[in-house]
């Protein structure tokens, strides 16, 4: 499987800023021909690369005021090896987090999914979320968590993923969020999916069903969107003027919903 992924951002940096980008394929992804550039008013600015948990590659940039352009592209051939399982992760991803309020949603999870385990639970949660939410671009706020998403009954991919994660954690299944490049996604953008630890491995749960899970390319992994945002402003001020994301695969696979995939 050969995948071509990339992103371009055009920003206005209104004052000297400290920025963190999370757009590069994760460290264990078999990427080649990678290109990541940052230019401010045409001059190249070099970032500092920091490898976070699960191989997430963060690029920290000290940007002067001006017009900032970020460009990333890579070719991914093959699939990443399954990651080793950390006992601390299995604890961390059972706890409530900022956007995944599993403690608040515990009564809902127990009422709707009582007695279900393993793949049957993943199927039920994915179907339940997918049929109760309406996918509406721009319908949620950056601070909305799983509880607000359930109340609003609509959202985008990160909202679907947050609700899946919260419900799974409430049923004592370790669950986390992953940001990915998703060939086949329409409209094309960065995508977010949930992952659940079942039968000794992390399995993808995507209640949106908008892209084949077997072709996903991992970017970042964490508790929720607070760990996986494609851009974070640590200090200063910016305006995001343009965002383009590309993700294509040589042959777009069918997504067999009877099988449980991992991000490759």
C-alpha positions, 0 to 999 in steps of 0.5 A: 500500500502506497500513500501520498500525504501532505499539508499546507498552511498559510498563517499571519503571525501578528506578533513573535510567536511560539508555535507547535505543529503536529502534521508529520507522520509519526516516527514509526510510520515508514515514510520516505521523501519527506519534506517539511518547510517553514517560511516567514515572508519567504525566509526559511525558519528551522523548527525544533523536532520533539518526539512525544509519546507514541512517536508523535513528532512535534515541531516547535517553531519560534516565528517572527511576525509576518506571513508564515507558510508551512508545507509538508509532504511524504510518501508512505509505503507499507505499514507501521509495526504494531506498537508495544503496549505500556502498562501505564498507557492502559491506566492513563487511557482509562481515566477521564480527560478534558474532552472525554468525560467518561465519569459523567457519561458512565450512567449512559454507557452502562445503560446502553452497553450493559453486558457487552465486551470485546469486539461486540462492545466496539461494534455497539459503541461505534454504531450507537454514536454513528446513528445518534450524531449528525456530521455537520462541518463547523457545528462544534466549538474548540472547547466542546467535549463528549458531553456537549457533543451528546447534548448537541447530537452533532459534530465533526470527526473529533467530536465523534471520536471523543464520544466513542472514547468516553463511552469506552472508558466508562465501560472499562476499556482503555481508549484514546484519540489519534489524528491521521491522514485519511485517504478517501475522506470527503471533504479532505482534512485532518481526521480524528479516530478513536482507538480501543485496547481489546484482545491485546491490541489497539483497534480503530473505532471510527463512528463517522465511517468516512474513510477506510481504516486500513489506509489511515496514516498516524500523525499523533496519539493521546488522551484527546484533542488536547494531545493531538491538535495540528497547531498549538499557539504557546505564546503570541498570536496568529491567524490561520488563513488557509489549510489544505490537506492531501491523502491519496492511496494507490488503491482505495480499499473497502472498509469491512466493518466486520473486521477490526483494523489498526492504524498502519 
